[in-house]
Amino acid sequence: MLSGAFDLGGELPVNPDGGLKAFGHPIGASGLRMLFECWLQLRGEAPAERTIASIAAGRKLALTHNLGGAPGECVSFVSVVGSEPTA
């Protein structure tokens, strides 16, 4: 989006680590790599050049989405990680 919503400083940043274009697609490991990036971001341990501004400002949730398999045998995995205060 041209508005910057998906940039590191935007409201919903996407692929701060570059996604599959930066890391390739090792079968079975892509989803784990995505979760690792969420873990780094939420702990404040991501490198400065890819730190998400809204997490640095206190956001506590991250989401990953991964697809895999062959036609007719596809798996979709969505993970929401982090913590939110309970009411």
MOPAC internal coordinates of N, CA, C and O (Angstrom, degrees):
PM7 1SCF
backbone

  N    0.0000 0     0.00 0     0.00 0    0    0    0
  C    1.4393 1     0.00 0     0.00 0    1    0    0
  C    1.5214 1   109.54 1     0.00 0    2    1    0
  O    1.2310 1   120.31 1   -39.53 1    3    2    1
  N    1.2734 1   117.01 1   140.47 1    3    2    1
  C    1.4519 1   121.21 1   179.39 1    5    3    2
  C    1.5225 1   112.52 1   -71.87 1    6    5    3
  O    1.2310 1   119.96 1   162.02 1    7    6    5
  N    1.3294 1   117.69 1   -17.98 1    7    6    5
  C    1.4663 1   120.59 1  -178.44 1    9    7    6
  C    1.5283 1   112.50 1   -72.03 1   10    9    7
  O    1.2310 1   119.94 1   163.72 1   11   10    9
  N    1.3285 1   117.72 1   -16.28 1   11   10    9
  C    1.4568 1   121.60 1  -179.58 1   13   11   10
  C    1.5215 1   113.97 1    89.12 1   14   13   11
  O    1.2310 1   119.76 1  -171.42 1   15   14   13
  N    1.3237 1   118.06 1     8.58 1   15   14   13
  C    1.4646 1   121.61 1  -177.66 1   17   15   14
  C    1.5302 1   112.44 1   -59.00 1   18   17   15
  O    1.2310 1   120.00 1   149.43 1   19   18   17
  N    1.3354 1   117.60 1   -30.57 1   19   18   17
  C    1.4599 1   121.01 1  -176.25 1   21   19   18
  C    1.5239 1   113.04 1  -100.44 1   22   21   19
  O    1.2310 1   119.63 1  -174.55 1   23   22   21
  N    1.3297 1   118.31 1     5.45 1   23   22   21
  C    1.4658 1   123.32 1   177.05 1   25   23   22
  C    1.5211 1   110.16 1   -78.13 1   26   25   23
  O    1.2310 1   119.96 1   -12.14 1   27   26   25
  N    1.3235 1   117.69 1   167.86 1   27   26   25
  C    1.4705 1   121.40 1  -179.84 1   29   27   26
  C    1.5236 1   112.27 1   -53.82 1   30   29   27
  O    1.2310 1   119.98 1   143.09 1   31   30   29
  N    1.3194 1   117.63 1   -36.91 1   31   30   29
  C    1.4592 1   121.20 1  -179.84 1   33   31   30
  C    1.5084 1   113.70 1   -91.53 1   34   33   31
  O    1.2310 1   119.72 1  -177.56 1   35   34   33
  N    1.3358 1   118.15 1     2.44 1   35   34   33
  C    1.4564 1   122.16 1  -176.89 1   37   35   34
  C    1.5182 1   113.60 1   -83.34 1   38   37   35
  O    1.2310 1   121.20 1    -1.84 1   39   38   37
  N    1.3152 1   115.31 1   178.16 1   39   38   37
  C    1.4630 1   122.31 1  -178.04 1   41   39   38
  C    1.5319 1   112.61 1   -68.53 1   42   41   39
  O    1.2310 1   119.69 1   143.26 1   43   42   41
  N    1.3406 1   118.20 1   -36.74 1   43   42   41
  C    1.4705 1   122.64 1  -178.79 1   45   43   42
  C    1.5287 1   110.37 1  -131.23 1   46   45   43
  O    1.2310 1   119.47 1  -107.55 1   47   46   45
  N    1.3138 1   118.61 1    72.45 1   47   46   45
  C    1.4622 1   120.83 1  -177.09 1   49   47   46
  C    1.5346 1   112.34 1   -61.27 1   50   49   47
  O    1.2310 1   120.84 1   -38.11 1   51   50   49
  N    1.3291 1   116.00 1   141.89 1   51   50   49
  C    1.4590 1   122.69 1  -178.18 1   53   51   50
  C    1.5238 1   109.21 1  -125.20 1   54   53   51
  O    1.2310 1   120.53 1   -43.53 1   55   54   53
  N    1.3249 1   116.59 1   136.47 1   55   54   53
  C    1.4633 1   123.92 1   175.45 1   57   55   54
  C    1.5250 1   114.20 1    50.77 1   58   57   55
  O    1.2310 1   119.46 1  -120.21 1   59   58   57
  N    1.3209 1   118.63 1    59.79 1   59   58   57
  C    1.4569 1   119.63 1   179.15 1   61   59   58
  C    1.5270 1   112.76 1   -63.32 1   62   61   59
  O    1.2310 1   120.39 1   157.21 1   63   62   61
  N    1.3370 1   116.85 1   -22.79 1   63   62   61
  C    1.4643 1   120.59 1   179.94 1   65   63   62
  C    1.5274 1   112.74 1   -93.35 1   66   65   63
  O    1.2310 1   119.45 1  -177.01 1   67   66   65
  N    1.3131 1   118.66 1     2.99 1   67   66   65
  C    1.4604 1   121.85 1   179.68 1   69   67   66
  C    1.5185 1   113.87 1    97.93 1   70   69   67
  O    1.2310 1   119.84 1   171.75 1   71   70   69
  N    1.3197 1   117.91 1    -8.25 1   71   70   69
  C    1.4583 1   121.05 1   177.55 1   73   71   70
  C    1.5166 1   113.29 1    64.23 1   74   73   71
  O    1.2310 1   120.66 1    25.37 1   75   74   73
  N    1.3178 1   116.34 1  -154.63 1   75   74   73
  C    1.4644 1   121.23 1  -176.55 1   77   75   74
  C    1.5252 1   112.73 1   -66.26 1   78   77   75
  O    1.2310 1   119.71 1   154.61 1   79   78   77
  N    1.3272 1   118.16 1   -25.39 1   79   78   77
  C    1.4645 1   119.57 1   177.91 1   81   79   78
  C    1.5221 1   111.12 1   -66.49 1   82   81   79
  O    1.2310 1   120.10 1   152.14 1   83   82   81
  N    1.3276 1   117.41 1   -27.86 1   83   82   81
  C    1.4588 1   121.22 1  -179.40 1   85   83   82
  C    1.5272 1   112.37 1   -90.12 1   86   85   83
  O    1.2310 1   119.89 1   149.57 1   87   86   85
  N    1.3324 1   117.82 1   -30.43 1   87   86   85
  C    1.4586 1   120.47 1  -173.09 1   89   87   86
  C    1.5174 1   114.54 1  -117.43 1   90   89   87
  O    1.2310 1   119.37 1   178.10 1   91   90   89
  N    1.3211 1   118.81 1    -1.90 1   91   90   89
  C    1.4517 1   119.75 1  -176.45 1   93   91   90
  C    1.5175 1   110.40 1    73.77 1   94   93   91
  O    1.2310 1   120.87 1    13.63 1   95   94   93
  N    1.3213 1   115.94 1  -166.37 1   95   94   93
  C    1.4652 1   120.41 1  -176.15 1   97   95   94
  C    1.5222 1   110.17 1  -137.58 1   98   97   95
  O    1.2310 1   120.26 1  -108.48 1   99   98   97
  N    1.3397 1   117.11 1    71.52 1   99   98   97
  C    1.4681 1   117.90 1   175.85 1  101   99   98
  C    1.5273 1   109.39 1   -67.58 1  102  101   99
  O    1.2310 1   120.56 1   -55.49 1  103  102  101
  N    1.3101 1   116.54 1   124.51 1  103  102  101
  C    1.4606 1   121.61 1  -176.19 1  105  103  102
  C    1.5321 1   109.77 1   -57.10 1  106  105  103
  O    1.2310 1   121.11 1   -53.30 1  107  106  105
  N    1.3276 1   115.49 1   126.70 1  107  106  105
  C    1.4510 1   121.36 1   178.19 1  109  107  106
  C    1.5187 1   114.27 1    86.73 1  110  109  107
  O    1.2310 1   119.74 1   167.09 1  111  110  109
  N    1.3233 1   118.10 1   -12.91 1  111  110  109
  C    1.4587 1   119.87 1  -176.00 1  113  111  110
  C    1.5276 1   113.47 1  -110.04 1  114  113  111
  O    1.2310 1   119.55 1   165.01 1  115  114  113
  N    1.3158 1   118.47 1   -14.99 1  115  114  113
  C    1.4700 1   120.53 1  -176.68 1  117  115  114
  C    1.5210 1   112.06 1   -60.70 1  118  117  115
  O    1.2310 1   120.32 1   135.24 1  119  118  117
  N    1.3205 1   116.99 1   -44.76 1  119  118  117
  C    1.4659 1   120.68 1   179.32 1  121  119  118
  C    1.5169 1   111.74 1   -63.42 1  122  121  119
  O    1.2310 1   120.44 1   140.51 1  123  122  121
  N    1.3249 1   116.77 1   -39.49 1  123  122  121
  C    1.4673 1   120.43 1   177.33 1  125  123  122
  C    1.5206 1   110.89 1   -64.77 1  126  125  123
  O    1.2310 1   120.43 1   141.33 1  127  126  125
  N    1.3241 1   116.78 1   -38.67 1  127  126  125
  C    1.4662 1   120.29 1   178.52 1  129  127  126
  C    1.5310 1   110.25 1   -63.78 1  130  129  127
  O    1.2310 1   120.39 1   140.87 1  131  130  129
  N    1.3228 1   116.86 1   -39.13 1  131  130  129
  C    1.4645 1   120.45 1   178.14 1  133  131  130
  C    1.5274 1   110.87 1   -63.96 1  134  133  131
  O    1.2310 1   120.33 1   136.48 1  135  134  133
  N    1.3346 1   116.97 1   -43.52 1  135  134  133
  C    1.4638 1   120.41 1   178.31 1  137  135  134
  C    1.5264 1   111.23 1   -64.92 1  138  137  135
  O    1.2310 1   120.38 1   143.46 1  139  138  137
  N    1.3279 1   116.87 1   -36.54 1  139  138  137
  C    1.4633 1   120.71 1   177.43 1  141  139  138
  C    1.5302 1   110.50 1   -62.62 1  142  141  139
  O    1.2310 1   120.19 1   139.04 1  143  142  141
  N    1.3267 1   117.24 1   -40.96 1  143  142  141
  C    1.4656 1   120.38 1   178.09 1  145  143  142
  C    1.5264 1   110.37 1   -63.82 1  146  145  143
  O    1.2310 1   119.73 1   138.35 1  147  146  145
  N    1.3282 1   118.13 1   -41.65 1  147  146  145
  C    1.4645 1   120.94 1   176.04 1  149  147  146
  C    1.5227 1   110.13 1   -59.06 1  150  149  147
  O    1.2310 1   120.54 1   135.43 1  151  150  149
  N    1.3267 1   116.57 1   -44.57 1  151  150  149
  C    1.4650 1   122.07 1  -179.96 1  153  151  150
  C    1.5281 1   110.65 1   -59.87 1  154  153  151
  O    1.2310 1   120.41 1   133.22 1  155  154  153
  N    1.3355 1   116.81 1   -46.78 1  155  154  153
  C    1.4668 1   120.12 1   177.98 1  157  155  154
  C    1.5262 1   111.22 1   -60.00 1  158  157  155
  O    1.2310 1   120.59 1   134.54 1  159  158  157
  N    1.3192 1   116.47 1   -45.46 1  159  158  157
  C    1.4638 1   120.90 1  -178.32 1  161  159  158
  C    1.5308 1   110.69 1   -62.66 1  162  161  159
  O    1.2310 1   120.20 1   130.61 1  163  162  161
  N    1.3365 1   117.22 1   -49.39 1  163  162  161
  C    1.4569 1   120.82 1  -175.85 1  165  163  162
  C    1.5265 1   112.89 1   -66.79 1  166  165  163
  O    1.2310 1   120.15 1   151.85 1  167  166  165
  N    1.3236 1   117.31 1   -28.15 1  167  166  165
  C    1.4636 1   121.18 1   177.51 1  169  167  166
  C    1.5285 1   112.05 1   -86.17 1  170  169  167
  O    1.2310 1   119.97 1   174.91 1  171  170  169
  N    1.3397 1   117.66 1    -5.09 1  171  170  169
  C    1.4505 1   120.82 1  -178.36 1  173  171  170
  C    1.5181 1   112.84 1    74.41 1  174  173  171
  O    1.2310 1   120.23 1  -154.98 1  175  174  173
  N    1.3365 1   117.17 1    25.02 1  175  174  173
  C    1.4559 1   122.09 1  -176.78 1  177  175  174
  C    1.5273 1   113.89 1  -109.17 1  178  177  175
  O    1.2310 1   119.91 1  -174.15 1  179  178  177
  N    1.3245 1   117.78 1     5.85 1  179  178  177
  C    1.4646 1   120.10 1   176.87 1  181  179  178
  C    1.5315 1   108.80 1   -71.22 1  182  181  179
  O    1.2310 1   120.16 1   -32.81 1  183  182  181
  N    1.3384 1   117.29 1   147.19 1  183  182  181
  C    1.4591 1   119.30 1   177.05 1  185  183  182
  C    1.5299 1   111.42 1   -56.43 1  186  185  183
  O    1.2310 1   120.62 1   -30.94 1  187  186  185
  N    1.3008 1   116.42 1   149.06 1  187  186  185
  C    1.4756 1   121.43 1  -175.83 1  189  187  186
  C    1.5173 1   112.80 1   -54.67 1  190  189  187
  O    1.2310 1   120.04 1   143.26 1  191  190  189
  N    1.3341 1   117.53 1   -36.74 1  191  190  189
  C    1.4731 1   119.95 1  -176.63 1  193  191  190
  C    1.5194 1   113.58 1   -69.91 1  194  193  191
  O    1.2310 1   119.78 1   168.80 1  195  194  193
  N    1.3363 1   118.03 1   -11.20 1  195  194  193
  C    1.4610 1   119.38 1   176.58 1  197  195  194
  C    1.5209 1   113.00 1  -130.19 1  198  197  195
  O    1.2310 1   119.95 1  -159.91 1  199  198  197
  N    1.3095 1   117.71 1    20.09 1  199  198  197
  C    1.4647 1   121.20 1   177.11 1  201  199  198
  C    1.5206 1   110.02 1   -72.41 1  202  201  199
  O    1.2310 1   120.76 1   -50.96 1  203  202  201
  N    1.3077 1   116.14 1   129.04 1  203  202  201
  C    1.4635 1   122.54 1  -179.95 1  205  203  202
  C    1.5257 1   108.75 1   -78.80 1  206  205  203
  O    1.2310 1   120.64 1   -54.77 1  207  206  205
  N    1.3163 1   116.38 1   125.23 1  207  206  205
  C    1.4694 1   121.51 1  -175.12 1  209  207  206
  C    1.5252 1   112.88 1   -60.74 1  210  209  207
  O    1.2310 1   119.62 1   139.13 1  211  210  209
  N    1.3236 1   118.33 1   -40.87 1  211  210  209
  C    1.4635 1   119.88 1  -177.05 1  213  211  210
  C    1.5272 1   111.88 1   -69.56 1  214  213  211
  O    1.2310 1   119.55 1   152.28 1  215  214  213
  N    1.3214 1   118.46 1   -27.72 1  215  214  213
  C    1.4675 1   120.83 1   175.76 1  217  215  214
  C    1.5212 1   109.11 1   -74.87 1  218  217  215
  O    1.2310 1   120.36 1   139.13 1  219  218  217
  N    1.3320 1   116.92 1   -40.87 1  219  218  217
  C    1.4595 1   120.27 1   176.47 1  221  219  218
  C    1.5291 1   110.57 1   -61.43 1  222  221  219
  O    1.2310 1   120.68 1   152.74 1  223  222  221
  N    1.3385 1   116.30 1   -27.26 1  223  222  221
  C    1.4657 1   121.19 1  -179.65 1  225  223  222
  C    1.5332 1   112.77 1   -89.53 1  226  225  223
  O    1.2310 1   119.77 1  -178.61 1  227  226  225
  N    1.3388 1   118.04 1     1.39 1  227  226  225
  C    1.4530 1   119.84 1   174.63 1  229  227  226
  C    1.5152 1   117.75 1   120.82 1  230  229  227
  O    1.2310 1   119.18 1   175.60 1  231  230  229
  N    1.3331 1   119.17 1    -4.40 1  231  230  229
  C    1.4706 1   119.75 1   177.09 1  233  231  230
  C    1.5218 1   108.56 1   -62.64 1  234  233  231
  O    1.2310 1   120.29 1   -39.05 1  235  234  233
  N    1.3287 1   117.05 1   140.95 1  235  234  233
  C    1.4588 1   120.86 1  -171.94 1  237  235  234
  C    1.5256 1   115.54 1  -120.26 1  238  237  235
  O    1.2310 1   119.43 1  -171.80 1  239  238  237
  N    1.3260 1   118.69 1     8.20 1  239  238  237
  C    1.4577 1   121.51 1  -178.76 1  241  239  238
  C    1.5199 1   111.18 1  -125.26 1  242  241  239
  O    1.2310 1   121.05 1   -31.21 1  243  242  241
  N    1.3295 1   115.59 1   148.79 1  243  242  241
  C    1.4578 1   121.85 1   175.02 1  245  243  242
  C    1.5310 1   108.23 1  -138.68 1  246  245  243
  O    1.2310 1   120.09 1   -23.05 1  247  246  245
  N    1.3237 1   117.43 1   156.95 1  247  246  245
  C    1.4616 1   122.32 1  -177.59 1  249  247  246
  C    1.5186 1   109.38 1  -132.68 1  250  249  247
  O    1.2310 1   120.54 1   -41.37 1  251  250  249
  N    1.3314 1   116.57 1   138.63 1  251  250  249
  C    1.4638 1   121.50 1   170.56 1  253  251  250
  C    1.5180 1   108.60 1  -123.36 1  254  253  251
  O    1.2310 1   121.36 1   -26.15 1  255  254  253
  N    1.3348 1   115.01 1   153.85 1  255  254  253
  C    1.4584 1   121.78 1   177.26 1  257  255  254
  C    1.5118 1   106.92 1  -142.61 1  258  257  255
  O    1.2310 1   120.24 1   -51.35 1  259  258  257
  N    1.3291 1   117.14 1   128.65 1  259  258  257
  C    1.4501 1   121.06 1  -177.23 1  261  259  258
  C    1.5154 1   109.26 1  -139.51 1  262  261  259
  O    1.2310 1   120.70 1   -38.61 1  263  262  261
  N    1.3239 1   116.27 1   141.39 1  263  262  261
  C    1.4652 1   123.12 1   176.55 1  265  263  262
  C    1.5195 1   108.52 1  -121.31 1  266  265  263
  O    1.2310 1   120.33 1   -30.71 1  267  266  265
  N    1.3172 1   116.97 1   149.29 1  267  266  265
  C    1.4539 1   119.38 1   176.01 1  269  267  266
  C    1.5108 1   111.07 1  -162.38 1  270  269  267
  O    1.2310 1   121.19 1   -14.93 1  271  270  269
  N    1.3311 1   115.34 1   165.07 1  271  270  269
  C    1.4514 1   121.17 1   177.14 1  273  271  270
  C    1.5083 1   112.91 1   112.66 1  274  273  271
  O    1.2310 1   121.78 1     4.26 1  275  274  273
  N    1.2993 1   114.20 1  -175.74 1  275  274  273
  C    1.4593 1   122.60 1   179.77 1  277  275  274
  C    1.5269 1   108.78 1  -106.06 1  278  277  275
  O    1.2310 1   119.85 1   -15.13 1  279  278  277
  N    1.3163 1   117.90 1   164.87 1  279  278  277
  C    1.4705 1   119.21 1   177.10 1  281  279  278
  C    1.5366 1   111.01 1   -52.53 1  282  281  279
  O    1.2310 1   121.01 1   -50.13 1  283  282  281
  N    1.3049 1   115.68 1   129.87 1  283  282  281
  C    1.4512 1   121.18 1  -178.82 1  285  283  282
  C    1.5188 1   113.80 1    85.14 1  286  285  283
  O    1.2310 1   120.18 1   172.63 1  287  286  285
  N    1.3230 1   117.26 1    -7.37 1  287  286  285
  C    1.4671 1   121.80 1  -178.79 1  289  287  286
  C    1.5259 1   110.29 1  -134.87 1  290  289  287
  O    1.2310 1   120.36 1  -144.82 1  291  290  289
  N    1.3050 1   116.92 1    35.18 1  291  290  289
  C    1.4654 1   121.84 1  -173.68 1  293  291  290
  C    1.5292 1   111.71 1   -84.75 1  294  293  291
  O    1.2310 1   121.44 1   -36.42 1  295  294  293
  N    1.3146 1   114.84 1   143.58 1  295  294  293
  C    1.4568 1   122.06 1   176.42 1  297  295  294
  C    1.5166 1   108.33 1  -119.27 1  298  297  295
  O    1.2310 1   120.02 1   -44.21 1  299  298  297
  N    1.2994 1   117.56 1   135.79 1  299  298  297
  C    1.4615 1   122.78 1   175.37 1  301  299  298
  C    1.5217 1   107.76 1  -118.60 1  302  301  299
  O    1.2310 1   120.93 1   -47.34 1  303  302  301
  N    1.3336 1   115.82 1   132.66 1  303  302  301
  C    1.4541 1   120.57 1  -176.92 1  305  303  302
  C    1.5078 1   108.82 1  -129.45 1  306  305  303
  O    1.2310 1   120.42 1   -54.98 1  307  306  305
  N    1.3256 1   116.81 1   125.02 1  307  306  305
  C    1.4541 1   122.74 1   175.84 1  309  307  306
  C    1.5167 1   107.53 1  -120.97 1  310  309  307
  O    1.2310 1   120.76 1   -47.33 1  311  310  309
  N    1.3115 1   116.16 1   132.67 1  311  310  309
  C    1.4560 1   120.75 1  -179.69 1  313  311  310
  C    1.5146 1   109.44 1  -132.09 1  314  313  311
  O    1.2310 1   120.35 1   -50.29 1  315  314  313
  N    1.3179 1   116.93 1   129.71 1  315  314  313
  C    1.4568 1   122.88 1   172.36 1  317  315  314
  C    1.5169 1   106.03 1  -111.46 1  318  317  315
  O    1.2310 1   120.46 1   -59.10 1  319  318  317
  N    1.3266 1   116.72 1   120.90 1  319  318  317
  C    1.4630 1   120.89 1  -176.61 1  321  319  318
  C    1.5215 1   109.77 1  -123.92 1  322  321  319
  O    1.2310 1   121.09 1   -24.93 1  323  322  321
  N    1.3166 1   115.53 1   155.07 1  323  322  321
  C    1.4401 1   121.18 1   178.30 1  325  323  322
  C    1.5128 1   110.64 1   126.65 1  326  325  323
  O    1.2310 1   121.45 1    17.25 1  327  326  325
  N    1.3061 1   114.82 1  -162.75 1  327  326  325
  C    1.4681 1   119.47 1  -179.58 1  329  327  326
  C    1.5244 1   109.85 1  -141.58 1  330  329  327
  O    1.2310 1   121.49 1   -36.23 1  331  330  329
  N    1.2904 1   114.76 1   143.77 1  331  330  329
  C    1.4613 1   123.34 1   175.48 1  333  331  330
  C    1.5081 1   107.15 1  -130.48 1  334  333  331
  O    1.2310 1   119.77 1   -39.28 1  335  334  333
  N    1.3002 1   118.05 1   140.72 1  335  334  333
  C    1.4734 1   118.42 1   177.61 1  337  335  334
  C    1.5292 1   110.29 1   -62.94 1  338  337  335
  O    1.2310 1   121.04 1   -37.18 1  339  338  337
  N    1.3343 1   115.62 1   142.82 1  339  338  337
  C    1.4545 1   119.45 1   177.20 1  341  339  338
  C    1.5251 1   109.23 1   -92.80 1  342  341  339
  O    1.2310 1   121.38 1   -31.22 1  343  342  341
  N    1.3102 1   114.97 1   148.78 1  343  342  341
  C    1.4686 1   119.82 1  -178.17 1  345  343  342
  C    1.4945 1   111.96 1   -82.53 1  346  345  343
  O    1.2310 1   120.10 1   180.00 1  347  346  345

